[in-house]
Amino acid sequence: MDRGRLGLLGHLAFCYIWAVLPSTFSPPLFLVVRSYSFRFPRLRPLLSFLLLPLLSLPTSLARSRGGPVREAVRASVRGAMAYRAEDDYDYLFKVVLIGDSGVGKSNLLSRFTRNEFSLESKSTIGVEFATRSIRVDDKVVKAQIWDTAGQERYRAITSAYYRGAVGALVVYDVTRHVTFENVERWLKELRDHTDANIVIMLVGNKADLRHLRAVSVEDAKGFAERESTFFMETSALESMNVENAFTEVLTQIYRVVSKKALDIGDDPAAPPRGQTINVGGKDDVSAVKKSGCCSS
């Protein structure tokens, strides 16, 4: 075998080894060898053939020893199972979070998707998104929730941010009246860039700051009724109504989609699993909203 083929085989073996033999199982010696192999590529064939017999080390260690190695193996298996479970869904809905900067959009997102809250949360730069699946009736609904900065300088990304959205949470801070006043502008922007049937939830966040309240529940409910949106007050800090707000939006989207599916029957042109779904005409969403638009 010529030197070129030997070098290629050695390089492939090197890549395979470090894909199969993660650092979880690597003593310091392995890390040193790996460092040298990256620094001196010509040594890779030799190092690879020396390390090939160690490929069975993780399995043998996991069988013969407890402690961190066994836990690492179990964790990796759990992670793989969780990944497969997360990827198994019946519907995928894109939901956007909008509102002024500092109203708590990012903490609402992290509370719903990861059950986390940060007191030192910084302004979002550009766009972030996270996912979470919930069960509605006997179906798995996966929410792809997008969060963007509230500052004016990020308005250029507006059209791409809203594209394909079938639900929205318009968030204001109950302690800052100006953020409630700006909701009307946010709604206009939302409706200018999405279909008229989008399911909208007005969210008054930071409801735990009762002594600093500047927006009354009655004012917010009246506004929600005039704008034909749902309404709910939340506290990302206390995890109050966060789950309910997101779940309500996803459930209402699912109901409208289900109603449309019943109307059209088994349509061969229906969108495939995972594709962004148009949730129907304006009358459909209006009918759903009339059943009860507001809660706190």
C-alpha positions as CSV (number, residue, x, y, z in Angstrom):
1,M,0.0,0.0,0.0
2,D,1.5,3.4,-1.0
3,R,2.1,6.2,1.5
4,G,-0.8,8.3,0.2
5,R,-3.4,5.6,0.8
6,L,-1.9,4.8,4.2
7,G,-2.1,8.4,5.2
8,L,-5.7,8.6,4.0
9,L,-6.7,5.5,5.9
10,G,-4.9,6.8,9.0
11,H,-6.7,10.1,8.8
12,L,-10.1,8.4,8.4
13,A,-9.3,6.2,11.4
14,F,-8.3,9.2,13.4
15,C,-11.7,10.9,12.7
16,Y,-13.6,7.7,13.5
17,I,-11.8,7.2,16.8
18,W,-12.5,10.7,18.1
19,A,-16.1,10.4,17.0
20,V,-16.6,7.1,18.8
21,L,-14.3,7.9,21.8
22,P,-15.5,11.1,23.3
23,S,-13.5,13.0,25.9
24,T,-15.9,11.7,28.6
25,F,-13.9,8.5,28.5
26,S,-10.5,10.0,27.8
27,P,-7.7,10.0,30.3
28,P,-5.4,13.0,30.1
29,L,-3.0,11.0,27.9
30,F,-5.7,10.8,25.2
31,L,-6.2,14.5,25.3
32,V,-2.5,15.1,25.0
33,V,-2.3,12.7,22.0
34,R,-5.3,14.4,20.4
35,S,-3.7,17.8,20.8
36,Y,-0.4,16.6,19.2
37,S,-2.3,14.9,16.4
38,F,-4.0,18.2,15.5
39,R,-0.8,20.1,15.7
40,F,1.2,17.5,13.7
41,P,-1.2,16.0,11.0
42,R,1.5,13.7,9.7
43,L,1.5,11.8,13.0
44,R,-2.2,10.9,12.7
45,P,-1.8,7.6,10.9
46,L,0.6,6.3,13.5
47,L,-1.4,7.6,16.4
48,S,-4.6,6.2,14.9
49,F,-3.3,2.7,14.6
50,L,-1.9,2.8,18.1
51,L,-5.3,3.9,19.5
52,L,-7.6,1.5,17.5
53,P,-7.5,-1.2,20.2
54,L,-8.9,1.3,22.7
55,L,-12.2,1.7,20.8
56,S,-13.8,-0.9,23.0
57,L,-12.7,0.9,26.2
58,P,-16.0,2.9,26.8
59,T,-18.0,-0.3,26.6
60,S,-15.8,-2.3,28.8
61,L,-15.5,0.5,31.4
62,A,-19.3,0.9,31.4
63,R,-19.7,-2.8,32.1
64,S,-17.0,-3.2,34.7
65,R,-17.2,0.1,36.6
66,G,-19.9,2.4,38.0
67,G,-19.6,6.1,38.7
68,P,-19.1,8.8,36.1
69,V,-18.6,6.6,33.1
70,R,-21.8,4.6,33.6
71,E,-23.7,7.8,34.3
72,A,-22.3,9.3,31.2
73,V,-23.4,6.4,29.1
74,R,-26.9,6.5,30.6
75,A,-27.0,10.3,30.1
76,S,-26.1,9.9,26.4
77,V,-28.8,7.3,25.9
78,R,-31.4,9.5,27.7
79,G,-30.3,12.4,25.5
80,A,-30.7,10.4,22.3
81,M,-34.2,9.2,23.4
82,A,-35.2,12.7,24.3
83,Y,-34.0,13.9,20.9
84,R,-36.1,11.3,19.2
85,A,-39.1,12.1,21.3
86,E,-38.8,15.9,20.6
87,D,-38.7,15.2,16.9
88,D,-41.9,13.2,17.0
89,Y,-44.9,15.5,16.6
90,D,-48.1,15.8,14.7
91,Y,-48.2,19.6,14.2
92,L,-45.6,22.3,14.1
93,F,-46.8,25.8,14.8
94,K,-44.6,29.0,14.6
95,V,-45.4,31.5,17.4
96,V,-43.8,34.9,17.7
97,L,-43.2,37.0,20.8
98,I,-43.4,40.8,20.2
99,G,-43.5,43.9,22.4
100,D,-41.3,46.7,23.7
101,S,-37.8,46.0,24.9
102,G,-37.6,45.0,28.6
103,V,-41.1,43.7,29.0
104,G,-39.9,40.2,29.7
105,K,-40.3,38.3,26.4
106,S,-37.1,36.3,26.7
107,N,-37.9,35.3,30.3
108,L,-41.4,34.2,29.2
109,L,-39.7,32.0,26.5
110,S,-37.1,30.5,28.8
111,R,-39.8,29.9,31.5
112,F,-42.0,28.0,29.1
113,T,-39.4,26.1,27.2
114,R,-36.8,25.4,29.9
115,N,-38.5,26.4,33.2
116,E,-35.8,29.0,33.8
117,F,-35.7,32.6,34.8
118,S,-32.8,35.1,34.8
119,L,-32.8,38.2,36.9
120,E,-29.9,39.5,34.8
121,S,-31.5,39.0,31.5
122,K,-30.0,41.2,28.8
123,S,-31.7,42.7,25.7
124,T,-32.1,40.2,22.9
125,I,-29.7,40.8,20.0
126,G,-31.4,39.9,16.7
127,V,-33.6,36.8,16.9
128,E,-33.7,33.8,19.1
129,F,-36.1,30.8,19.1
130,A,-36.8,27.7,21.2
131,T,-39.1,24.8,20.9
132,R,-41.4,22.8,23.1
133,S,-44.0,20.1,22.5
134,I,-47.3,19.8,24.3
135,R,-50.2,17.4,24.0
136,V,-53.5,18.7,22.8
137,D,-56.3,16.1,22.8
138,D,-54.4,13.0,21.5
139,K,-52.0,15.0,19.3
140,V,-48.5,16.2,19.9
141,V,-48.2,19.9,19.0
142,K,-44.7,21.3,18.7
143,A,-44.3,25.1,19.2
144,Q,-41.4,26.9,17.5
145,I,-41.4,30.1,19.5
146,W,-39.5,33.1,18.1
147,D,-38.2,36.0,20.3
148,T,-36.8,39.2,18.9
149,A,-35.4,42.5,20.3
150,G,-37.9,45.3,20.8
151,Q,-35.6,48.0,19.7
152,E,-36.2,50.0,16.6
153,R,-32.9,49.2,15.1
154,Y,-34.0,45.6,14.6
155,R,-37.1,46.5,12.5
156,A,-35.3,45.5,9.3
157,I,-35.8,41.8,10.1
158,T,-39.5,42.2,10.6
159,S,-40.8,40.4,7.4
160,A,-38.6,37.4,7.9
161,Y,-39.5,37.2,11.6
162,Y,-43.2,37.1,11.0
163,R,-43.2,34.9,8.0
164,G,-45.2,31.7,8.6
165,A,-46.4,32.6,12.1
166,V,-49.8,31.3,13.0
167,G,-49.8,32.6,16.6
168,A,-48.4,35.6,18.5
169,L,-48.0,36.8,22.1
170,V,-48.0,40.6,22.3
171,V,-46.3,41.4,25.6
172,Y,-46.4,44.6,27.7
173,D,-45.1,45.4,31.2
174,V,-48.0,46.0,33.7
175,T,-45.7,48.5,35.5
176,R,-44.9,50.6,32.5
177,H,-47.9,52.2,30.8
178,V,-46.0,53.2,27.7
179,T,-45.4,49.6,26.8
180,F,-49.2,49.1,26.9
181,E,-49.7,52.2,24.8
182,N,-47.3,50.7,22.2
183,V,-49.3,47.5,21.9
184,E,-51.5,49.0,19.2
185,R,-48.4,49.7,17.1
186,W,-47.2,46.2,17.6
187,L,-50.6,44.8,16.6
188,K,-50.6,46.8,13.4
189,E,-47.1,45.6,12.5
190,L,-48.1,42.0,13.2
191,R,-51.3,42.2,11.1
192,D,-49.5,44.0,8.3
193,H,-47.0,41.1,8.0
194,T,-49.2,38.0,8.8
195,D,-52.5,36.5,7.7
196,A,-55.6,38.1,9.2
197,N,-56.5,34.7,10.9
198,I,-53.4,34.7,13.2
199,V,-54.2,33.7,16.9
200,I,-53.2,36.6,19.2
201,M,-52.8,36.6,22.9
202,L,-52.3,40.0,24.7
203,V,-50.0,39.3,27.7
204,G,-49.5,41.6,30.6
205,N,-46.2,40.5,32.1
206,K,-44.6,41.2,35.6
207,A,-47.9,40.8,37.3
208,D,-46.0,40.0,40.5
209,L,-45.1,43.7,40.9
210,R,-48.5,44.5,42.3
211,H,-47.3,47.6,44.1
212,L,-46.0,49.1,40.9
213,R,-48.9,48.4,38.6
214,A,-49.6,51.1,36.0
215,V,-52.1,49.2,33.8
216,S,-55.3,47.9,35.2
217,V,-56.7,44.5,34.3
218,E,-60.0,46.2,33.2
219,D,-58.2,48.5,30.7
220,A,-56.3,45.5,29.2
221,K,-59.4,43.4,29.0
222,G,-61.3,46.1,27.3
223,F,-58.5,46.6,24.8
224,A,-58.3,42.9,24.1
225,E,-62.1,42.7,23.4
226,R,-61.9,45.7,21.0
227,E,-59.0,44.1,19.1
228,S,-60.5,40.5,19.2
229,T,-57.5,39.0,21.0
230,F,-57.1,36.8,24.0
231,F,-55.8,38.2,27.2
232,M,-53.9,37.0,30.2
233,E,-51.6,38.4,32.8
234,T,-48.4,36.5,33.6
235,S,-45.4,36.6,35.8
236,A,-42.3,34.9,34.4
237,L,-40.6,35.3,37.8
238,E,-43.3,33.5,39.7
239,S,-44.2,31.2,36.8
240,M,-47.8,32.5,36.9
241,N,-49.9,31.8,33.9
242,V,-46.9,31.4,31.6
243,E,-47.8,27.8,30.8
244,N,-51.5,28.7,30.4
245,A,-50.8,31.6,28.0
246,F,-48.7,29.5,25.6
247,T,-50.9,26.5,25.9
248,E,-54.0,28.5,25.2
249,V,-52.5,30.0,22.0
250,L,-51.4,26.6,20.7
251,T,-54.7,25.0,21.6
252,Q,-56.7,27.6,19.8
253,I,-54.5,27.2,16.7
254,Y,-54.9,23.5,16.9
255,R,-58.7,23.8,17.1
256,V,-58.9,26.0,14.1
257,V,-56.6,23.7,12.1
258,S,-58.7,20.7,13.2
259,K,-61.9,22.5,12.1
260,K,-60.4,23.2,8.7
261,A,-59.3,19.6,8.4
262,L,-62.9,18.4,9.1
263,D,-64.3,20.9,6.6
264,I,-62.0,19.8,3.7
265,G,-62.0,16.1,4.6
266,D,-59.1,13.9,3.4
267,D,-57.7,16.4,1.0
268,P,-54.6,15.0,-0.9
269,A,-53.4,18.5,-1.2
270,A,-53.2,19.0,2.6
271,P,-49.8,20.2,3.8
272,P,-47.5,17.4,5.0
273,R,-46.5,16.9,8.6
274,G,-44.2,19.6,10.0
275,Q,-45.1,22.2,7.4
276,T,-46.2,25.7,8.4
277,I,-50.0,25.6,8.4
278,N,-52.5,28.4,7.3
279,V,-55.0,28.2,10.1
280,G,-58.1,29.2,8.0
281,G,-60.2,32.2,7.3
282,K,-60.8,35.2,9.6
283,D,-64.3,34.0,10.5
284,D,-62.9,30.8,11.9
285,V,-60.6,32.6,14.4
286,S,-63.3,35.1,15.3
287,A,-65.7,32.2,16.2
288,V,-63.1,30.7,18.5
289,K,-62.3,34.0,20.2
290,K,-66.0,34.7,21.0
291,S,-66.0,31.7,23.3
292,G,-64.0,33.6,25.8
293,C,-61.3,36.1,25.0
294,C,-60.0,37.2,28.4
295,S,-58.6,35.9,31.7
296,S,-56.2,37.0,34.2
